[in-house]
Amino acid sequence: VERFVGTPVMTAPGRELARGLTVHTGFTVSALQRKAGKWQLDEAEGATAPGFDAVLLAIPAPQAHALLQDALPELAAHAGSVQMRPSWALMLHYDAPLPLAFDAAFVNAGPLRWVARDSSKPGRPAQEVWLLHGTAAWSTQSIEADREAVIAQMLAAFQALTGVDLRQRLVGHSLHRWLYADTGRTLGEPCVWNAQSGAGDRKSVV
């Protein structure tokens, strides 16, 4: 089976919101420092980006916690109290529609928690595409498992659910180890913002 790398549709909202703005990408922020009333971003590549009035962290809680520990311990404590869970995500590409009478389903047994005909969403290519998400518990247990074994287990569970021979018309697949898929324990707040320092955490608390 040929491996297939799909279009990164999950980043589309961010790209749309950034339309018309000057956006710098391709570097990793390793630390935040407050100097002379401004924020300085230290890059893992060795450079620094100084002079920011505000910093908004729209990243998973564990990553926000690591960046905030030295700069803002109080906000770091907020991020550190959030529990995030992983999910294996498998995308399957077929050369013809599968004979299934549904486009999506929550699964209440086995390794799968959600399956969806991704190609049924507006604006998707005509090719038949299904997306499978593993449960948080199963994904946690198998997070370091062999990727081919993970694919085999997810395919077997989907086939048991549908009763359809899923490998016969399969033309491509891609597997993603989604480490921060959802939140098991939240703060119950839409965001955390420190007005005095001009820093906040958006994603880790929702």
C-alpha positions as CSV (number, residue, x, y, z in Angstrom):
1,V,0.0,0.0,0.0
2,E,1.4,3.4,-1.0
3,R,1.8,5.9,1.8
4,F,-0.1,9.2,1.3
5,V,0.6,12.6,2.8
6,G,-2.7,14.6,2.9
7,T,-3.2,18.4,2.7
8,P,-2.8,20.0,6.2
9,V,-6.4,21.2,6.4
10,M,-6.1,21.5,10.2
11,T,-3.9,24.6,9.8
12,A,-6.2,26.3,7.3
13,P,-8.0,28.5,9.9
14,G,-4.7,29.9,11.2
15,R,-3.5,30.6,7.6
16,E,-6.8,32.4,6.9
17,L,-6.6,34.5,10.1
18,A,-3.0,35.4,9.2
19,R,-3.9,36.6,5.7
20,G,-2.4,40.1,5.3
21,L,-0.1,39.8,8.3
22,T,3.7,39.5,8.4
23,V,4.2,35.9,9.7
24,H,7.6,34.4,10.5
25,T,7.9,30.6,10.5
26,G,10.6,27.9,10.5
27,F,12.0,28.4,14.0
28,T,11.4,26.9,17.4
29,V,10.9,29.2,20.4
30,S,12.8,27.6,23.3
31,A,12.4,30.3,26.0
32,L,10.6,33.5,26.9
33,Q,12.3,36.4,28.7
34,R,10.9,39.7,29.9
35,K,13.5,42.5,29.4
36,A,12.9,46.3,29.7
37,G,9.1,45.9,29.5
38,K,9.3,43.8,26.3
39,W,9.2,40.1,25.5
40,Q,12.2,38.4,24.0
41,L,11.8,35.1,22.2
42,D,14.9,32.8,22.3
43,E,15.1,30.5,19.4
44,A,16.4,26.9,19.6
45,E,18.4,27.7,16.4
46,G,20.4,30.3,18.4
47,A,18.9,33.6,17.4
48,T,16.7,35.9,19.5
49,A,13.6,37.9,18.5
50,P,13.3,40.9,20.9
51,G,10.8,43.7,21.4
52,F,7.3,42.2,21.6
53,D,4.6,43.9,23.6
54,A,2.6,40.7,24.1
55,V,2.9,37.0,23.7
56,L,-0.1,34.6,23.1
57,L,0.6,30.9,23.4
58,A,-1.8,28.9,21.3
59,I,-0.1,25.6,21.9
60,P,-0.8,22.5,24.0
61,A,-0.6,22.8,27.7
62,P,2.6,20.8,28.3
63,Q,4.4,22.9,25.7
64,A,3.0,26.1,27.3
65,H,4.1,24.9,30.7
66,A,7.7,24.4,29.6
67,L,7.9,27.9,28.1
68,L,6.3,29.7,31.0
69,Q,8.1,28.0,33.9
70,D,10.9,30.6,34.2
71,A,9.1,33.6,32.8
72,L,5.7,33.4,34.5
73,P,5.5,30.6,37.1
74,E,1.9,31.5,37.9
75,L,0.7,31.0,34.3
76,A,2.9,27.9,34.1
77,A,1.0,26.4,37.1
78,H,-2.2,26.9,35.2
79,A,-0.9,25.1,32.2
80,G,0.6,22.4,34.3
81,S,-2.7,21.5,35.9
82,V,-4.2,20.7,32.5
83,Q,-4.2,17.0,31.4
84,M,-4.0,16.3,27.7
85,R,-4.4,12.9,26.1
86,P,-3.1,11.4,22.9
87,S,-4.8,9.8,19.9
88,W,-3.5,7.8,17.0
89,A,-5.1,9.1,13.8
90,L,-5.2,7.0,10.6
91,M,-6.3,8.4,7.3
92,L,-7.4,5.9,4.6
93,H,-7.6,6.7,0.9
94,Y,-9.8,4.5,-1.4
95,D,-10.2,4.4,-5.2
96,A,-14.0,4.2,-4.9
97,P,-16.7,4.9,-2.2
98,L,-17.1,2.3,0.6
99,P,-20.5,0.8,0.7
100,L,-21.4,2.3,4.1
101,A,-24.7,3.9,5.0
102,F,-23.1,6.5,7.4
103,D,-20.6,9.3,7.2
104,A,-19.5,9.3,10.8
105,A,-19.9,7.3,14.0
106,F,-18.8,7.3,17.6
107,V,-17.4,3.9,18.5
108,N,-18.1,2.5,22.0
109,A,-15.8,-0.5,22.0
110,G,-12.2,-1.5,21.0
111,P,-9.4,0.9,20.0
112,L,-11.5,3.3,18.0
113,R,-13.5,6.2,19.4
114,W,-14.5,8.0,16.1
115,V,-14.6,7.3,12.4
116,A,-15.6,9.7,9.7
117,R,-15.9,9.9,5.9
118,D,-13.6,12.9,5.6
119,S,-14.4,13.3,1.9
120,S,-18.0,14.1,2.8
121,K,-17.0,17.4,4.3
122,P,-17.4,20.5,2.1
123,G,-14.5,21.5,-0.1
124,R,-12.8,18.1,0.1
125,P,-11.4,16.2,-3.0
126,A,-13.6,13.7,-4.7
127,Q,-11.5,10.7,-3.6
128,E,-13.0,8.5,-0.8
129,V,-11.1,9.3,2.4
130,W,-11.9,7.9,5.9
131,L,-10.4,9.2,9.2
132,L,-10.1,6.9,12.2
133,H,-9.3,8.2,15.7
134,G,-8.1,5.9,18.5
135,T,-9.4,6.2,22.0
136,A,-7.4,8.1,24.6
137,A,-6.9,5.0,26.7
138,W,-5.8,2.7,23.9
139,S,-3.6,5.4,22.3
140,T,-1.9,6.0,25.6
141,Q,-1.1,2.3,26.0
142,S,0.2,2.0,22.4
143,I,1.8,5.4,22.0
144,E,5.3,3.8,21.5
145,A,4.0,0.8,19.6
146,D,5.3,-0.1,16.1
147,R,3.4,2.0,13.5
148,E,2.5,-0.9,11.3
149,A,1.0,-2.8,14.3
150,V,-1.0,0.3,15.1
151,I,-2.3,0.5,11.6
152,A,-3.2,-3.2,11.6
153,Q,-5.2,-2.9,14.8
154,M,-7.1,0.2,13.7
155,L,-7.9,-1.4,10.3
156,A,-9.1,-4.6,12.0
157,A,-11.3,-2.6,14.3
158,F,-12.8,-0.6,11.5
159,Q,-13.4,-3.7,9.4
160,A,-15.1,-5.4,12.4
161,L,-17.3,-2.3,12.8
162,T,-18.4,-2.2,9.1
163,G,-18.1,-5.8,7.9
164,V,-16.4,-4.5,4.7
165,D,-13.1,-5.7,3.3
166,L,-11.2,-2.5,3.8
167,R,-7.8,-3.5,2.3
168,Q,-9.2,-4.5,-1.1
169,R,-9.6,-0.9,-2.6
170,L,-7.1,0.9,-0.3
171,V,-4.7,3.0,-2.3
172,G,-3.0,5.0,0.4
173,H,-2.8,5.8,4.1
174,S,-1.1,8.1,6.5
175,L,-0.7,7.7,10.3
176,H,-0.3,10.5,12.7
177,R,0.7,10.2,16.4
178,W,-1.4,13.0,17.8
179,L,0.2,13.5,21.2
180,Y,-2.1,16.3,22.4
181,A,-5.4,15.3,20.8
182,D,-7.9,16.4,23.5
183,T,-8.1,17.5,27.1
184,G,-8.9,15.1,29.9
185,R,-8.8,17.8,32.7
186,T,-9.4,21.5,31.9
187,L,-9.4,24.7,33.9
188,G,-12.9,25.4,32.7
189,E,-11.8,28.8,31.3
190,P,-11.5,30.0,27.7
191,C,-8.1,31.5,28.3
192,V,-5.7,32.8,30.9
193,W,-4.2,36.3,30.5
194,N,-1.7,38.3,32.6
195,A,-2.5,41.9,31.7
196,Q,0.6,43.3,33.6
197,S,3.1,41.3,31.7
198,G,1.2,41.0,28.4
199,A,1.2,37.3,28.1
200,G,-1.5,34.6,28.0
201,D,-2.3,31.0,27.2
202,R,-5.2,30.3,24.9
203,K,-5.2,26.7,23.9
204,S,-4.3,24.7,27.0
205,V,-7.4,25.7,29.0
206,V,-10.2,25.0,26.5
